[in-house]
Amino acid sequence: MNRDTLDRRTMLKTMAAGAATATIAGCSSGGGGDGGSGDSGGDGGDSGSGGSGSSSVSFDGWFDNTSNYDGVVDKTGSSEVTVKVGAKGNGGNYAFGPAAVKVSKGTKVVWGWTGKGALHNVVADNGDFESKQKQEAGYTFSHTFDSAGKHKYYCTPHKAMGMKGAIVVE
């Protein structure tokens, strides 16, 4: 890698961090909502408050090519958390936003499609869950996390581009 490549990556990560912070700020006021389940529609919601990307968790290289990863957003204590599918990142709308979230056991995570990018899905790296490939805005998929640990996931068509995420359950 040359210096220009590293400078560009640093700039992209900085821009993605700012966008993620703005997205989180926009989602941080409570708001319930019908998170849907499985393959049903619904607009999701975020009953949590704020959060920061400062939590230090090692993912053993999982996010090495994920441009919008900027640490773990702490949403512990929230009963439901929303993650955007088709968020800005990885050269277009090929990211989960936020990329990594920390939650408590029993938290329902709702992935909500933005309708941007292309066909996306959510697939657990360990095979525990998998959504259909969809593109339409408003589509949701949810999973309740009952076991502690790091739960990695990705979008099948865009995994090589860096469309990966993780849920850390404590």
DATA-V451340 format. One record per backbone hydrogen bond with DSSP energy under -1.0 kcal/mol. NH is the residue of the N-H (numbers start at 1). CO is the residue of the C=O. If there is no record, write none. Layout:
BEGIN
nh=NH co=CO
nh=NH co=CO
END
This chain:
BEGIN
nh=6 co=2
nh=7 co=3
nh=8 co=4
nh=9 co=5
nh=10 co=6
nh=11 co=7
nh=12 co=8
nh=13 co=9
nh=14 co=10
nh=15 co=11
nh=16 co=12
nh=17 co=13
nh=18 co=14
nh=19 co=15
nh=20 co=16
nh=21 co=17
nh=22 co=18
nh=23 co=19
nh=24 co=20
nh=25 co=21
nh=26 co=22
nh=27 co=23
nh=35 co=33
nh=40 co=37
nh=44 co=34
nh=47 co=80
nh=55 co=72
nh=62 co=59
nh=64 co=61
nh=66 co=63
nh=69 co=66
nh=72 co=55
nh=73 co=100
nh=74 co=52
nh=75 co=102
nh=78 co=75
nh=81 co=108
nh=83 co=110
nh=84 co=97
nh=85 co=112
nh=86 co=95
nh=87 co=95
nh=89 co=92
nh=94 co=89
nh=97 co=84
nh=101 co=166
nh=102 co=73
nh=103 co=168
nh=106 co=145
nh=107 co=104
nh=108 co=79
nh=109 co=143
nh=110 co=81
nh=111 co=141
nh=112 co=83
nh=113 co=139
nh=114 co=85
nh=120 co=134
nh=123 co=154
nh=124 co=129
nh=125 co=152
nh=127 co=124
nh=131 co=122
nh=134 co=120
nh=138 co=113
nh=139 co=136
nh=141 co=111
nh=143 co=109
nh=145 co=107
nh=149 co=169
nh=151 co=167
nh=153 co=165
nh=154 co=123
nh=155 co=163
nh=162 co=159
nh=163 co=158
nh=164 co=162
nh=165 co=153
nh=166 co=99
nh=167 co=151
nh=168 co=101
nh=169 co=149
nh=170 co=103
END
